[in-house]
Amino acid sequence: MINCPSCGAALPVRGLSAPYTTCSHCQSLILRQGQSVDEIGKVAVVPDDVSPVQIGTRFHVGGIDFVVAGRVRWGWSGGSWNEWLLASAGGDVRWLGEAMGMYMLTAERGEVMTSPLARSFAGGTEPVPGQTVLVDGVEFAVTDVKQAECLGGEGDLPFPPRAGWAMTNVDFRALGGQALSLQRDAQGTTAWLGSWHELADLSPRALSEIEGWTVPEQMR
């Protein structure tokens, strides 16, 4: 049993070796090192939304079972979106981006950063919609570039979700439904490769009830 060092509430152990977790009772940001836990600040309460996904939702993708371990909420001038951290018992990690009922499932692909466009972006040059990059023989086109900031976080995460943390996000799409995202912040630039999905494609279980929407029986 692990307890919040600030309020004493029990902290769920989700099996993910992420160093940071948040207390849902007092919004403390907690750093876990072995058996020790230290409060290192507070996180903003994640704004309410109407997502059917929640901490503990399970997915089955590519023969692997994942559970939602954490979430970061990002805001930009045109709205906001969720990024859900998915973890498996075997150590596989994915991020599920969610915006306006659309879902982008990705994994980090560091080799994408060797492309000229990615290197240019890492150096501070913004790509423009329509520019393309070739990854694994697939052509991806820039669909949007936005300046975003962290609105808050919850659950287990590999980094502290501090409000106001700024990043530049570039989304790409390919004709076959593949997705690519480049993200740049003060710590560096990363590349995330994956694909777009309908929620049902991910075999979800333990979804959140939403007013006006009943969870389909096969997703319970």
VEXVO-647879 format. One line per 4 residues: number of its first residue (from 1); their letters; for each residue x, y negated, z negated of N, C-alpha, C, CB. Coordinates in steps of 0.05 Angstrom, whole numbers, plus 5000, padded with zeros to 4 digits. Glycine has a CB too. Example, Ala and Ser with C-alpha at 12.3 -4.5 7.8 and 13.67 -1.06 7.14 Angstrom:
// residues 2
1	as	5264,5114,4844,5246,5090,4844,5264,5066,4844,5226,5089,4819 ~ 5257,5045,4858,5273,5021,4857,5258,4999,4843,5282,5012,4886
END
This chain:
// residues 220
1	minc	5017,5024,5000,5000,5000,5000,5018,4975,5000,4981,5000,4975 ~ 5012,4956,5018,5026,4931,5019,5006,4909,5013,5040,4926,5047 ~ 5014,4890,4996,4996,4869,4988,5007,4842,4995,4991,4870,4958 ~ 4989,4823,5001,4997,4796,5008,5012,4783,4984,4973,4779,5016
5	pscg	5036,4773,4988,5050,4760,4965,5038,4734,4956,5079,4756,4973 ~ 5018,4724,4972,5006,4698,4964,4980,4703,4948,5000,4682,4989 ~ 4962,4720,4959,4936,4723,4945,4931,4751,4934,4914,4716,4965 ~ 4949,4770,4941,4947,4797,4930,4929,4815,4946,4937,4796,4903
9	aalp	4916,4805,4967,4898,4822,4984,4914,4844,4997,4883,4805,5004 ~ 4902,4867,5001,4915,4890,5015,4919,4883,5044,4898,4916,5012 ~ 4943,4889,5055,4949,4884,5083,4948,4911,5097,4977,4871,5086 ~ 4931,4913,5118,4930,4938,5133,4957,4946,5144,4909,4936,5155
13	vrgl	4962,4972,5144,4986,4982,5156,4977,4996,5182,5002,5003,5137 ~ 4984,4984,5205,4973,4993,5230,4993,5011,5245,4966,4970,5248 ~ 5016,5017,5233,5035,5034,5246,5053,5021,5266,5021,5056,5260 ~ 5051,4994,5269,5068,4980,5287,5092,4968,5272,5052,4958,5302
17	sapy	5116,4971,5282,5139,4960,5269,5144,4931,5276,5164,4977,5276 ~ 5122,4915,5276,5124,4886,5281,5132,4872,5255,5098,4875,5293 ~ 5151,4853,5256,5160,4841,5232,5141,4821,5219,5186,4827,5237 ~ 5122,4810,5234,5104,4790,5224,5075,4801,5222,5105,4765,5241
21	ttcs	5062,4792,5201,5033,4798,5199,5020,4774,5186,5028,4824,5183 ~ 4994,4773,5188,4979,4751,5176,4958,4762,5157,4965,4733,5198 ~ 4954,4748,5135,4933,4756,5116,4907,4743,5124,4941,4747,5087 ~ 4887,4760,5129,4861,4750,5137,4846,4736,5115,4844,4773,5148
25	hcqs	4855,4739,5090,4841,4726,5068,4851,4698,5063,4845,4743,5043 ~ 4878,4693,5064,4888,4667,5058,4905,4654,5080,4905,4669,5033 ~ 4906,4668,5104,4920,4658,5127,4950,4654,5122,4908,4631,5136 ~ 4961,4669,5103,4990,4668,5099,5004,4683,5122,4998,4681,5072
29	lilr	5027,4672,5131,5044,4685,5151,5065,4700,5135,5056,4664,5171 ~ 5067,4726,5140,5083,4743,5123,5105,4757,5140,5066,4764,5109 ~ 5129,4757,5130,5152,4771,5142,5157,4796,5127,5177,4753,5143 ~ 5156,4819,5141,5161,4845,5129,5189,4854,5136,5140,4866,5138
33	qgqs	5205,4861,5115,5232,4871,5119,5234,4896,5102,5254,4850,5112 ~ 5232,4919,5114,5232,4944,5098,5207,4944,5080,5257,4946,5081 ~ 5212,4948,5054,5190,4948,5035,5184,4921,5023,5195,4968,5013 ~ 5199,4900,5031,5195,4874,5020,5177,4857,5038,5222,4860,5015
37	vdei	5161,4840,5026,5144,4822,5041,5147,4794,5030,5114,4831,5040 ~ 5150,4774,5048,5155,4747,5039,5136,4729,5055,5184,4738,5043 ~ 5123,4711,5041,5107,4690,5054,5125,4669,5065,5086,4678,5035 ~ 5122,4663,5091,5139,4643,5103,5124,4619,5114,5155,4655,5126
41	gkva	5098,4617,5108,5082,4595,5117,5053,4603,5120,5092,4584,5143 ~ 5038,4586,5133,5009,4591,5139,5005,4590,5169,4992,4569,5124 ~ 4984,4604,5177,4976,4604,5205,4948,4591,5207,4976,4632,5218 ~ 4942,4579,5229,4916,4568,5233,4895,4590,5237,4915,4549,5258
45	vvpd	4871,4585,5227,4850,4605,5231,4844,4606,5261,4824,4597,5215 ~ 4844,4630,5273,4839,4633,5301,4810,4623,5308,4843,4662,5310 ~ 4807,4605,5327,4780,4596,5334,4762,4619,5342,4782,4575,5356 ~ 4736,4616,5335,4717,4636,5342,4714,4638,5373,4689,4630,5329
49	dvsp	4710,4662,5383,4703,4665,5411,4683,4688,5413,4729,4670,5428 ~ 4677,4695,5437,4656,4716,5441,4668,4741,5452,4634,4706,5459 ~ 4693,4747,5445,4707,4771,5456,4696,4796,5443,4736,4769,5451 ~ 4692,4817,5459,4684,4843,5448,4708,4858,5436,4671,4860,5470
53	vqig	4732,4849,5442,4757,4861,5432,4762,4850,5404,4781,4856,5450 ~ 4772,4867,5386,4779,4858,5359,4803,4875,5349,4754,4861,5340 ~ 4815,4866,5327,4836,4883,5315,4824,4910,5308,4847,4869,5289 ~ 4838,4931,5317,4828,4958,5313,4814,4970,5337,4809,4958,5291
57	trfh	4807,4954,5358,4796,4965,5382,4816,4984,5395,4788,4943,5402 ~ 4807,5007,5405,4825,5027,5417,4820,5028,5448,4819,5054,5405 ~ 4843,5033,5462,4842,5036,5491,4857,5061,5499,4854,5011,5505 ~ 4850,5072,5521,4864,5095,5533,4872,5088,5561,4847,5122,5532
61	vggi	4898,5084,5565,4908,5074,5591,4931,5091,5600,4916,5044,5589 ~ 4930,5101,5624,4953,5117,5635,4960,5140,5618,4976,5099,5638 ~ 4940,5153,5605,4946,5176,5589,4956,5169,5561,4965,5193,5602 ~ 4956,5144,5554,4967,5135,5528,4945,5122,5512,4991,5116,5531
65	dfvv	4943,5128,5486,4924,5116,5468,4936,5091,5455,4914,5136,5447 ~ 4923,5069,5457,4932,5044,5445,4912,5034,5424,4937,5023,5466 ~ 4921,5019,5405,4904,5005,5386,4911,4976,5385,4905,5018,5357 ~ 4892,4958,5383,4897,4930,5382,4908,4923,5354,4872,4913,5387
69	agrv	4933,4914,5353,4946,4908,5328,4947,4878,5321,4974,4919,5328 ~ 4946,4861,5341,4948,4832,5336,4937,4816,5359,4976,4825,5331 ~ 4934,4790,5353,4924,4772,5374,4936,4744,5371,4893,4769,5372 ~ 4942,4732,5394,4949,4704,5395,4929,4689,5412,4979,4700,5406
73	rwgw	4919,4666,5403,4900,4650,5418,4916,4626,5429,4876,4641,5401 ~ 4914,4623,5456,4927,4601,5469,4907,4581,5480,4945,4611,5492 ~ 4914,4555,5479,4896,4534,5490,4911,4518,5511,4886,4516,5468 ~ 4896,4508,5530,4907,4490,5550,4885,4470,5558,4918,4506,5575
77	sggs	4891,4452,5576,4872,4430,5583,4846,4440,5594,4885,4411,5602 ~ 4846,4465,5606,4822,4475,5618,4808,4496,5602,4829,4487,5644 ~ 4817,4501,5577,4803,4521,5561,4823,4536,5543,4789,4541,5578 ~ 4818,4562,5540,4835,4578,5522,4833,4608,5530,4827,4575,5492
81	wnew	4852,4624,5520,4851,4652,5526,4864,4667,5503,4865,4659,5552 ~ 4857,4693,5502,4869,4711,5482,4891,4728,5494,4847,4729,5469 ~ 4911,4734,5478,4930,4755,5485,4931,4775,5462,4959,4743,5491 ~ 4922,4799,5468,4920,4820,5448,4944,4839,5450,4893,4836,5451
85	llas	4956,4844,5427,4979,4863,5426,4969,4891,5422,4999,4855,5403 ~ 4975,4909,5441,4967,4937,5440,4991,4954,5434,4954,4946,5467 ~ 4988,4972,5415,5010,4989,5407,5001,5018,5407,5021,4982,5379 ~ 5020,5036,5413,5014,5065,5413,5031,5078,5391,5020,5078,5440
89	aggd	5023,5103,5383,5037,5117,5363,5065,5124,5372,5022,5143,5356 ~ 5069,5126,5398,5096,5132,5409,5114,5108,5413,5093,5146,5435 ~ 5104,5084,5406,5121,5060,5408,5117,5044,5433,5149,5068,5406 ~ 5099,5053,5451,5093,5037,5475,5078,5012,5467,5077,5054,5496
93	vrwl	5084,4990,5480,5072,4964,5474,5062,4952,5500,5091,4945,5460 ~ 5037,4941,5499,5026,4926,5522,5014,4900,5511,5005,4943,5537 ~ 5010,4881,5528,4994,4857,5522,4970,4856,5540,5011,4831,5525 ~ 4947,4851,5528,4922,4849,5543,4913,4820,5542,4900,4868,5531
97	geam	4916,4806,5565,4906,4779,5567,4877,4779,5573,4922,4763,5589 ~ 4862,4761,5560,4833,4761,5563,4823,4732,5567,4819,4774,5539 ~ 4809,4727,5589,4798,4700,5593,4773,4703,5610,4819,4682,5607 ~ 4751,4692,5600,4726,4690,5615,4718,4718,5626,4729,4671,5638
101	gmym	4721,4739,5609,4712,4765,5616,4730,4780,5635,4686,4763,5629 ~ 4755,4769,5640,4774,4782,5657,4797,4792,5639,4785,4763,5679 ~ 4809,4815,5647,4830,4828,5630,4855,4834,5646,4818,4853,5617 ~ 4878,4825,5637,4903,4830,5650,4921,4845,5631,4917,4803,5659
105	ltae	4927,4870,5638,4943,4888,5621,4972,4888,5632,4932,4916,5620 ~ 4991,4881,5615,5019,4878,5625,5039,4890,5605,5026,4849,5630 ~ 5063,4896,5615,5086,4904,5599,5109,4887,5609,5092,4934,5602 ~ 5128,4882,5591,5151,4865,5598,5168,4879,5619,5168,4858,5573
109	rgev	5177,4863,5639,5194,4873,5660,5217,4853,5664,5179,4878,5687 ~ 5238,4858,5649,5261,4839,5649,5274,4835,5676,5281,4847,5630 ~ 5274,4857,5693,5288,4855,5719,5275,4835,5738,5288,4882,5732 ~ 5250,4827,5733,5237,4807,5749,5251,4780,5747,5207,4804,5741
113	mtsp	5265,4776,5725,5278,4751,5720,5302,4747,5738,5287,4748,5692 ~ 5310,4767,5754,5333,4764,5772,5324,4752,5799,5346,4792,5778 ~ 5298,4749,5803,5288,4738,5829,5294,4708,5829,5258,4743,5832 ~ 5299,4696,5852,5305,4667,5854,5283,4650,5842,5309,4660,5883
117	lars	5257,4657,5847,5235,4640,5837,5235,4641,5806,5208,4650,5847 ~ 5239,4665,5794,5239,4667,5765,5263,4653,5753,5240,4697,5757 ~ 5286,4655,5766,5310,4640,5756,5305,4610,5757,5335,4648,5771 ~ 5293,4601,5779,5287,4573,5782,5268,4563,5760,5276,4567,5809
121	fagg	5247,4580,5755,5228,4573,5734,5242,4572,5707,5205,4593,5733 ~ 5259,4591,5701,5274,4591,5676,5291,4566,5672,5291,4617,5674 ~ 5300,4555,5695,5316,4531,5694,5300,4506,5692,5333,4530,5718 ~ 5273,4508,5692,5257,4484,5688,5241,4475,5712,5273,4462,5679
125	tepv	5243,4488,5735,5228,4481,5759,5202,4495,5760,5245,4488,5785 ~ 5180,4480,5763,5153,4492,5763,5147,4502,5791,5132,4471,5754 ~ 5138,4527,5794,5128,4536,5820,5101,4523,5826,5126,4567,5820 ~ 5093,4526,5850,5067,4514,5858,5049,4537,5869,5071,4492,5880
129	pgqt	5023,4533,5866,5004,4554,5876,5010,4561,5905,4975,4544,5873 ~ 5010,4586,5911,5016,4596,5938,5044,4606,5941,5012,4574,5957 ~ 5063,4597,5924,5090,4608,5926,5089,4638,5920,5109,4594,5906 ~ 5108,4653,5932,5107,4682,5928,5133,4693,5918,5100,4695,5954
133	vlvd	5131,4716,5905,5155,4731,5896,5150,4761,5902,5160,4726,5865 ~ 5171,4775,5909,5168,4803,5915,5178,4820,5892,5184,4810,5941 ~ 5161,4838,5882,5168,4855,5859,5160,4884,5866,5154,4846,5833 ~ 5179,4902,5866,5174,4930,5872,5160,4933,5899,5156,4943,5851
137	gvef	5168,4916,5918,5157,4917,5945,5129,4905,5948,5156,4945,5954 ~ 5119,4892,5927,5092,4880,5927,5096,4850,5926,5075,4890,5903 ~ 5081,4836,5943,5082,4807,5944,5062,4795,5925,5078,4796,5972 ~ 5071,4779,5906,5054,4765,5887,5054,4735,5893,5064,4770,5858
141	avtd	5030,4723,5893,5027,4694,5898,5019,4680,5872,5007,4689,5920 ~ 5031,4656,5868,5024,4639,5845,4995,4631,5847,5043,4615,5843 ~ 4979,4635,5826,4951,4626,5826,4948,4602,5808,4933,4649,5816 ~ 4963,4599,5787,4961,4575,5770,4985,4572,5752,4935,4575,5753
145	vkqa	4990,4547,5745,5012,4540,5726,4999,4522,5705,5036,4525,5741 ~ 5002,4530,5680,4990,4514,5659,5008,4511,5635,4964,4526,5650 ~ 5006,4488,5622,5019,4482,5597,5001,4490,5574,5028,4451,5594 ~ 5010,4507,5557,4993,4518,5536,5006,4515,5508,4986,4547,5541
149	eclg	4989,4516,5487,5000,4516,5460,4985,4536,5443,4999,4488,5448 ~ 4999,4548,5424,4987,4568,5406,4966,4554,5388,5009,4582,5390 ~ 4942,4566,5387,4921,4557,5370,4920,4572,5344,4894,4558,5384 ~ 4933,4595,5342,4933,4611,5318,4937,4640,5325,4907,4608,5303
153	gegd	4939,4657,5305,4943,4686,5310,4932,4702,5287,4972,4692,5314 ~ 4930,4728,5291,4921,4746,5270,4933,4774,5274,4890,4748,5270 ~ 4933,4790,5253,4943,4817,5255,4973,4818,5255,4933,4830,5280 ~ 4984,4840,5267,5013,4845,5268,5024,4835,5294,5019,4875,5265
157	lpfp	5046,4821,5293,5058,4808,5317,5088,4809,5316,5048,4779,5320 ~ 5102,4809,5339,5131,4809,5339,5144,4782,5335,5141,4821,5365 ~ 5127,4761,5333,5136,4734,5329,5116,4718,5312,5140,4719,5357 ~ 5125,4696,5300,5106,4681,5283,5088,4663,5300,5122,4663,5263
161	prag	5061,4667,5299,5043,4651,5316,5037,4624,5304,5016,4667,5319 ~ 5056,4606,5305,5053,4580,5293,5037,4561,5311,5081,4568,5287 ~ 5018,4548,5299,5001,4529,5315,5019,4507,5326,4979,4516,5297 ~ 5014,4500,5352,5029,4479,5365,5053,4490,5381,5039,4460,5345
165	wamt	5059,4515,5378,5081,4527,5394,5074,4525,5424,5085,4558,5386 ~ 5091,4512,5439,5084,4506,5467,5098,4525,5486,5093,4477,5473 ~ 5085,4530,5508,5097,4546,5530,5085,4538,5557,5093,4577,5525 ~ 5100,4545,5578,5090,4542,5605,5084,4570,5615,5110,4527,5624
169	nvdf	5060,4574,5626,5051,4600,5635,5045,4599,5665,5026,4610,5619 ~ 5056,4618,5680,5051,4620,5709,5039,4647,5715,5077,4616,5726 ~ 5015,4647,5727,5002,4672,5734,5004,4677,5764,4972,4672,5726 ~ 5009,4702,5771,5011,4711,5799,4990,4733,5804,5040,4720,5807
173	ralg	4981,4736,5828,4965,4759,5836,4975,4771,5862,4935,4751,5838 ~ 4969,4797,5865,4974,4811,5890,4948,4821,5901,4995,4834,5886 ~ 4948,4827,5927,4923,4835,5940,4911,4861,5928,4927,4839,5969 ~ 4928,4878,5917,4919,4904,5906,4909,4903,5878,4940,4924,5909
177	gqal	4907,4879,5866,4898,4876,5838,4920,4875,5818,4880,4898,5832 ~ 4945,4877,5827,4968,4875,5809,4971,4847,5798,4994,4884,5822 ~ 4982,4844,5775,4985,4818,5761,5014,4814,5752,4966,4816,5737 ~ 5022,4789,5752,5049,4782,5742,5046,4756,5727,5069,4780,5765
181	slqr	5059,4754,5704,5059,4729,5689,5087,4722,5680,5040,4732,5664 ~ 5095,4697,5684,5120,4687,5674,5114,4667,5652,5137,4673,5697 ~ 5128,4669,5630,5124,4651,5607,5150,4639,5597,5110,4666,5584 ~ 5150,4613,5594,5174,4599,5586,5169,4581,5562,5186,4581,5609
185	daqg	5185,4585,5541,5183,4567,5518,5211,4560,5509,5167,4581,5494 ~ 5214,4548,5485,5240,4539,5476,5259,4562,5471,5236,4523,5450 ~ 5249,4586,5469,5266,4609,5463,5276,4623,5489,5251,4629,5447 ~ 5264,4617,5512,5272,4629,5537,5249,4636,5555,5287,4655,5531
189	ttaw	5253,4652,5575,5233,4659,5595,5230,4689,5597,5240,4647,5622 ~ 5206,4699,5599,5200,4727,5601,5181,4733,5624,5189,4738,5575 ~ 5182,4757,5634,5165,4766,5656,5148,4790,5648,5182,4772,5682 ~ 5123,4789,5656,5104,4810,5648,5089,4820,5672,5084,4800,5626
193	lgsw	5091,4846,5678,5080,4858,5702,5058,4878,5695,5102,4872,5718 ~ 5036,4878,5710,5014,4896,5704,4992,4894,5725,5003,4891,5677 ~ 4968,4894,5716,4945,4894,5734,4920,4883,5720,4940,4922,5745 ~ 4901,4874,5737,4875,4865,5727,4855,4888,5724,4864,4843,5746
197	hela	4838,4886,5705,4819,4908,5699,4792,4897,5691,4830,4926,5678 ~ 4771,4913,5696,4746,4910,5682,4749,4923,5655,4722,4923,5699 ~ 4735,4914,5635,4738,4924,5608,4733,4955,5607,4719,4911,5589 ~ 4713,4964,5621,4706,4993,5621,4729,5010,5632,4681,4998,5637
201	dlsp	4746,4999,5650,4768,5014,5662,4788,5023,5640,4782,4997,5683 ~ 4789,5009,5617,4809,5013,5597,4799,5033,5575,4817,4987,5584 ~ 4776,5045,5580,4764,5065,5561,4765,5054,5532,4780,5091,5562 ~ 4752,5031,5527,4753,5020,5500,4735,5034,5481,4745,4991,5502
205	rals	4742,5032,5455,4726,5043,5433,4728,5022,5410,4736,5071,5424 ~ 4708,5022,5393,4708,5005,5370,4708,4975,5378,4731,5011,5351 ~ 4691,4968,5397,4688,4940,5405,4671,4925,5385,4676,4938,5433 ~ 4674,4899,5386,4658,4881,5368,4631,4876,5380,4673,4855,5363
209	eieg	4611,4876,5363,4584,4869,5372,4582,4839,5378,4562,4877,5351 ~ 4570,4832,5400,4566,4804,5407,4537,4798,5410,4581,4797,5434 ~ 4529,4775,5400,4500,4767,5402,4491,4767,5431,4496,4740,5389 ~ 4470,4782,5436,4459,4783,5463,4472,4805,5480,4463,4757,5476
213	wtvp	4490,4820,5469,4503,4842,5484,4506,4866,5466,4531,4833,5495 ~ 4497,4889,5476,4499,4914,5461,4522,4930,5472,4472,4930,5463 ~ 4539,4939,5454,4562,4956,5462,4552,4981,5475,4580,4962,5438 ~ 4560,4987,5500,4551,5011,5513,4558,5036,5497,4562,5014,5542
217	eqmr	4541,5056,5498,4546,5080,5482,4573,5092,5487,4524,5100,5487 ~ 4582,5092,5512,4608,5105,5518,4632,5089,5508,4610,5109,5548 ~ 4627,5064,5498,4649,5048,5488,4649,5046,5457,4647,5020,5500 ~ 4632,5061,5444,4630,5060,5415,4652,5077,5403,4603,5068,5406
END
